[in-house]
Amino acid sequence: MAAPFDRDVLDLLLFDWLKTGDLTDLPAHRGQTEEDWRAVLDLADRVSRERFAPAWRASDKVEPELADGQVRVEPGTRDAVRAWLEAGLHLAAVPEDQGGMSLPFTVSAATMAMSMASHIAAASFPMLSVANCRVIRTFGTPAQIEAFAVPQLEGRALGTMCLSEPAVGSSLGDVTTRARFEEEDALGPRYRVHGTKMWISVGGQDVVPETMHLVLAKAEAADGTVSAGSKGLSLFAVPAVLPDGTPNDVVVAGLNHKMGWRGTPNCVMAFGETDGALGWRIGAEGQGLPIMFQMMNEARIGVGIGAAALAWRGYMTSREYAQERVQGRPLDARDAPAPVPLTRHPDVRRMLLAQKAIAEGSLAICLYAARLVDLAGAGDAEAEVLLSLMTPVVKSWPSEMGLIANHYAIQIHGGYGYTRDFEVEQIYRDNRLNPIHEGTTGIQAIDLMGRKMLFDRTGGFDLLAKRIRATEDQAPEALADCATALRSAREAVEAAVATAHGMNDPAAALANATPMLSAVGHLVAGWLLLDLASLPAAGEGQRLACRYFAGFELPQVAAWLAPVMAKSPLMADLDEAAL
């Protein structure tokens, strides 16, 4: 069985390419050393390989079950999550004065990549909790932090984000969950919450004693009315167990059975079926959605990392299979006396190289974004602008392209790839969820083309283009053809952005947003692969991945942009009755 990830590649990206060691100069990390961070990475490596990886296959067969109101998780998965918490790895990026290690988010993201490659369903437990806890630490009062965040920091509780409802997906302004103000107490404004939430990962669990829900709901006015749309949304901390130790009016009403991530309990949550669930408002009334965007944006980077990790694992698994499996004769030696390894066949090599380029490109995008998080947190304005622009790409490009990489992994396995006896079938199913998680690809496309391009006043895309041009200009002569391909892709995207800006109807322009997102994602991946391949420390594998992407993938950018350049009205104007 192939290893779930390649630590050497991860270290190359972190320390040779991103120069993560330089982050010790930031005020938040002074006094730390690169050796400190490598020790944490070693710990995450060990827990991922020894505790997460062995439980991954079992969690796919023994799904969580709901019995007598209690959700029970596959035992190996439960123990793996506990091991992660006991090792304190969920505290990696938490400030020291709040009980954490104060490590860069870049290092924390790398630990996530290893755990997700090993067992993505188990890795989701701490990932969601870390994001939940960050929201409470940022927007909560000291008393709320003590009551709702500290139990998570201490590993006694896990957190969730409760947004969607059975009839409300991404259109959160239509949320029907209500919160009725009751009184102000020591923890702040207290409400009674009533409503049903859907698709809640880790909504119930038996890993640790407590679950802390962050619930998006509409606060009722004195006459029982609520504000329309997203402006009426507020955020509430609703613990499954109240601070005095009594159960809250929170029930897991059922489990959803997904095609992947089967080890993660995905729940239907009922809040307030009797007297109303007690919840304390976090932040100001009406600010629920802006507050939750912090958690969602962090989770979107996490989704990208997970997709990259699964593309990585699929590549390593199919590479090992192709090296060992013998079948057929090579095109240049049809009379060979015996079959040869699959790697002798050009099309298999193409599929392996495509996987490598996608996996390393995806991981590069995610870790580059993680470094932007660190720099933005230290006051770097350019990093903040570029991070905002790139977040939809970080979430969606690894998710969509990771599936293509996993498709190739199955194809290389042939008929065996479709059986549950081989890992790639489960890898594909696990990764198939990522284009849906934290906002579909179409939603990310509208965010990128709309808020981040058409209506942007920060110059985010101009900054991105400037950085790409610098990489083109500095590329070594041996990679000149890659720089030329990247330049053509950049110029094509720049022309498409200008064309979209020139349209009088933003809605018509946004109708072609998804092809624009695909093109920009390819542009960013091609840029970072060239930047990585240009390193003196880069190996032949990085240079091959760059050359493949420049020759086989970047030419697709112009095709994606064709409807944008043509100002195609097809999607905006078609008669939906004809579908």
N, C-alpha and C positions, 0 to 999 in steps of 0.2 A: 504494500500500500504506500502510495506516495505521501511525502510530508505535506501538510496542509498549506505551508507557506515557505518562502525562501528568506531566511533571516539576512543573508548576505546582501540580497537586493534591497531589502528594507533599510539596512545600515547605509548602503550606498546612497539611497535617496535622501536619507535623513542627514547624514554627516558630511558626505562629499558634495552632494548637489545642493541641498538647501542650507548647508552650513549651520545646522541647528545649534552647534556649539556656540555660535556667536550670540545666541539669545541669552547667554549668561550675562551679557552687558546690560540687559534690560533691568530696571529697578526691581521688578517682581521676582527676578531669579538670581540676583546678586548673592554671591556666597555659594551658589551651587556650581557643580562642575559637570562636564560631559561624562565623566566616569560615574557620577551619581545617576545620571539619566540612563546610561548603559546598564547599570545594575537593576534599575526598575524594569527596563526592557527585558533583561534576562529573566527576571521574576515572572513577568507577563508571558514570556516565551515558555517557561517551564509549566506554569499553570494551564496555559492553552494546550500544550501538547499532552500533559499528563492527566489533566482533569476534564477539560472541555472535549478534546478530540475523541476520547474513548466513548463518550456518552452521545455523540452526535447521531449515530445510526440508530441506537436504541430509542432515542426521542422521537424518531420518525415512525416507529412501530407502536410505541406505547404513548399514545397521546394523553394530554391532561384529561382528567375526568372530574365531573361535578357530582359529589355524593353528600347528601345531608347538608347542603349549603356550602360545603368546603371544596375548593378546587385543589386537586392533588396532581403534582407534577412528576414526571418520570424520575425515579430516584437518582440516577446518575447525573441528570441535569440539575436537579435540586442541589446535590452535593457539589457540583462544579461551580454553581453560582455562589454557594456559601464559601467555597474556597477562594473565589475572587474577592468577595467581601472581607473575609478574614485576613487576606493578604493586604488589604487596604488599597487595592488597585483602583477602586472607585473614587479614591481621594486624590488621585494623581494631580489633577488640575485645580483642586480646591485650595484657596489661600491658607497659609499656615495659621493665621490668626483665627481661622474657622475650623481648624482641626485637620487640614489637608497637607499635601506635600508641596504645593505652589509650583508644580512643574509646568513647563510650557504646554499649551494645548497641542502643539505639534507632537510632543512625546506621548501625551495621552492618546492622541489619535492613532499613533503607531501601535500602542498596546491594544486599542480597539480592533485594529486591522488583524492582529494575530488571533485574538479571541474569536472574531467573526469568521475568519477562515477556518477555524477549528470547529466551531459550533455556533452558528449565527443565532439560532433560537435562544440558546442560553445567554449569549452576549447581549441580547435585547433587554434582559432584566436590569442589569446595572446601567445600560446606556440610557434608558428612559428615566430611571431614577436620578441619575446625575443631572439630566436636563431639568426635571421637575424641581430638584433641590436648588439648582441655580436660580430658577425663577423666584422661589421663596426667599432665598438669600438676598436677591437683588431688590425685590419689591415688597417683601414682608416687613412687619415691625419686629423689633427685638423679641417680643413675646411670641410672635408667630414663628420666627426662626427657631426659637427654642423648642416650641411644641411640634412643629411640622417638618423642619429641616434637620434638626439635630438627630432625631431617630434614624433618618436615612444616612446621615454621615457616620453614625455609629454602627450601621449595619443591622439595625433592629427593624427597619421598615424599607419598603420599596415603593417607588412612586409611579404614577400613571399620568396620562393626559387624556381627558374625557371631552372630546369635541363633537364628533359625529353622532348622529341619531339614526334610528331605523329609516326615517324618511328624509333625512338631511345628510348629504355627504359633505362635499367641499363648500357648499353655499351656506356658510355659517351664519349669515344674517337671518336665516330662516329657522334657527334653533328654537325649539319650543320649551326646553327645560326652564323652569321658573324658580326664582329665589325671593322669598317674602321676608322682609326685614323683621327681626324679632326684638333685639336689644343690643346695646353696646356692652361688652363685658371685658374681662382682662385681656382677651385675645383679639379684641377689635370688634367691628360690626358683625353681629351674628345673624344668620338667616336660616330659614327653613327651605330646603331645596327639594323640588319635586320634578322628576323627569326620567326618561330612559335614554341611555347612551349605548352606542353600537360600535363594534370593532375595537374594543378597549384591550389592548395588549397588557398582560399581567394584571388584569382587573381583579383577579383572585389568584392566590398562590399559597403554598405551604412551605416556602423557602425560609421566610422569616416571619415573625409574629404579626406584623402590622403592614397595612397598605395605605398609602397616602394619595388620594385622588385630587387632581386639579380639575375642576369642573367649570366649563363655560356655560353660563346661564344668563337669562334676562331678569334683572331685578325689577320687581313690581313696585309701582307707585302706590301711594296710600289707597287709591281707589281701585287697585288691582290691575291697572293697565300697565303696558310695557312699551318702551320705545321701539319703533320699527327699525329693521335692518341691523347692521353690525354695531351701530353706535349705542344700542341698548344693551350690549353684552358686557358682563362683568365676570371676574374670575374668583372662584371660591375654593378654599382648601377644605376638603370634605374627607376626614379620616374614617376608615372603616371601623376603627376603635377610637372612641372619644378619649380625651386627655385623662378623664377620671377612670378609664379602664373598662367602661361599659360599651357594648356594641352600638354603633350608629345605625340609623335606618338606611342601610346600604346592603343590597343583595345582588349576588351574581345570579341573574335570571336564566342564563343559558350560556353555552359555549358555541362559538362558530368554528367550523372545521375547514381550515384552509388547505390548499394544495401543497403549501410549503410552510416552513417555520412551525412544523407540527409540535415541537417541544414548547412553544410559547402559548400559554393559555390566552385565547382571544375571546373576550367576554361580552355578553349583553349585560349591562349594569342598570339596575333599577334603584333610583334614589327617591326616598320618601314615600314608600308605598303605604305606610301607616300614618305616623304623625309628621313626617317630613324629616329629611336628613339634615343634621346640623352642619352648617358650613360657615366659614369665616371669610369675608371678602379680603382678597389680596389686592392692594393698590386701590385706586380711586374707582368709583362707580362709573361704568361706561368705558373703562379702559381695558376690558378683558381681552379683546383681540390684539391690540398693540402689545400688551404684556405677553400674551401667548406666542406672538411672533418670535420673541427671543427663544422660547423653547422649540418652536417649529423650525427656525433656521438652524439651530444647533442640531436638531434631529435630522434635518435635511442633509447636513454634512455627514452625519452618522449613517444615513441610508446610502449615500455615495460610497462611503468607506466599506460598508457591507457588500455592496455590489462589486466593488473593486476586489475585495477579498475573495469572493466566490469566483470571479473571473480568474483570479490568480490560482485558486485551488483547482479549478477545472483544467487550466493549462498544465499544471504540474502533474495532475492525474493522467491526462491524455498523453502527455509527453512520455511519461514512464511506460504507458501501455504501448505506444507506437514504437518505442525503442525495443520492447521485449516481444511484441507480437510479430510473427513472420507470416507473410502472405504475398503471393504473386512474384513476378520477376520484373526487374527494372526495364524501362523503355529501351535503354541502350545495351541490354544484355538479355534478350528474350529467351536465349537458350541456356541460361544459367542452370546449373544442376539442382539447385535447391531454392526454395522461397527465401525472400530477403525481409529484413525488418521493414515495417511500414514507413519508417523515416526515409527509406530510399526512394519513395515515390514522390514526385514533385508536388502533387496536389495535397498530399498529407503534410509536406513541409510548409506549403502555403497556409494551411489551416492552423498549424502550430505557430507559425510566425504571426498570423493574424491574432491568435489568442495572446501571444506574448505582448504584442504592441498594444492591444486593448487593455490587458491586465496592468502592464506597467504604466501606460498612459493614464488609465483610471486612477491608479494609486498616486501617480504624480500630481494629477489634478487635485485630489483630496488632500494630500499632504501640503501642497502649495497653498491651498485655501486655509489649512490649519495654521500655517505660518503667518498668513495674513491676519488671522484671528489674534495671534500673539502680538503682532506689530500694531494692529489697530487698537488693541487694549492698552498699548503703551503710548498712544497718542499719535500714531502715524496716520495722517489724514489720507494719503494716497492709498495706503493699505485698506482703510475702511471703505473707500470708494470702489476699489477693485474687488474687494470681498463681496460687496453688495451686488455688483454686476455679475460676478461669477457664481453666486450661490445657486441659481437655477441650473447652471451647467454642472456644478458639482453634484447636485442631486440626480439630474436626469441622464447625463451622458454615460456615466458608469452603469446606471440601471438599464438603459436601453442597449448599449453596446456590450455590456457584460452578458446579456442574454445571447447575443450573436456569438460571443466567445464560447459560451457554454453549449450552444448549438453545434459548433465545430467540435467540441470535445465529445459530444454524443456521436457525431458523424464519424469521427476517427475510430470510435469503438465499434462501429457497425451495428449489427443486430444486438450485440451485448449491451450497447449503450442505452437501449430502451428497457432493460431489465433491472429489477431492484437488486440484483446480485452485484451490480457495479455502481460505484459512487456517483457517476456523472448524472444519472437520472435524478437523484435527490438534489444534487447541486443545482441543476436546472430548475427544479420545482421551487427550491428555496429562493433562488434569485428572481423567479418570475413575479414575486410579490413586490420587489423594489420599485418598478415603474408606477405602482399604485401608492405606496407608502408616502405619507407627508405631502400629498398633492400630486396629481397625475402629471404626466409629461405635458399634456396640453395646458394645464394650469401654469406649469413652470415656463412654458413658451410664452404665454401671455404676460407673465411677470417680466421675463427678459425683454421681449420686444416692446411691451408697453411701458411699464414703470422704469425699466433700466435703459431703454433706448429712445423711444419716441417722446416720452415725457420727462426725460432725464435732464437735470440742470447741473449735474456734478462733473460731467465730462468723463464718465466711466469708460465708455467705449474708446474714446480718443486715447485715454491712458493705456488701455489694453493694447491698442494698435501700436502705440509708441514702444511698448516693451517688446512686442513681437518683432518690430523692425530692428530693434537693437540685437536680438538673437539672430536674425537673418544676416545682419552686417558682420557679426562676430563669429559666424560659423566657420570652421576650418575648411580648407580647400577640399579635403576628402569628402565633405558633406555638402559641397556647393550645389549639387542637384537637389538635395533636400531643401536647402534654403530657397532655391528658385521655386520649387513647388509650394513652399509655405508662403512666399511672397505673392504668388498668383492667387492662392486661397484668400489671403488677407485682403488683397485688392478687390476681389470679387465680393467679399463680405462688406467692405467699405462702400462699394457701389450700391449694394442692396440696401444698406442702411440709409444712404442718401436718397435712394428711390422711395423708400418707405416714408422718410421725412417729408418728401415732396408731395405725398398724397393728401388730398383735402379731407378724406374720410378715414379717421383712425380705425374705426371698426372694420372697414374693408381691408386695411393693412394688417390688422391683427388676425384676420381670417386665415392668413398664411404664416402665422407665427411659428408653428411647429417645424416646418422646413427651415426657417431661420434659426431656430434653436439647434437643430441637427447640424447646420452648417457652422454655427459659432462653436459648438462643442467639438467638432472635428478640427476647426482652426486652433482652438486652445490645446487640444491633445497633440496636434502636429507641432505646435510651438514648443510645448514642454518636452516632447520626445526629442526634438532637435537640440534643445538646451541641454538635456541630459546626455545625449550622445556626444555633444561637443566637449564634455568634461575629459580631462586627461585620465581620470580614474575610471572612465566608462570602459566596459568590455565590448567584445565583438558582438555579444548578444544585444546590447543597447544600440549599437550602430546598425545592426541588421533590422531591428524593430523600427528604427527611424527611417531607414531606406524603404522598408515595406510600406510604412504608413504614407510616406511621401509619394510613392509610385502607385499604390493600389487604393488608398483611401482618400487622400486629399483631392484627387480629381472629381470625387463625388460632390464636392462643395458646390461647384457651378450648377450641377443638376438640381440640387436641393433649392438653390436660389432662383432657378428659372421662373417659377410662378411669382416670386416676389418682384423680380425685375420686370416681368410682363404685367404686373399689377392685376394678376388674374382675379376676375370677379366670381369664379365658379363656386368657391366655398361660401362666399357671402351672399350670393344671389340665388343659389339653386332652390328649387321648389321641394321642400322637405317631404311633400306628399308623394313625390316620385321615387323616394328612396326605397 
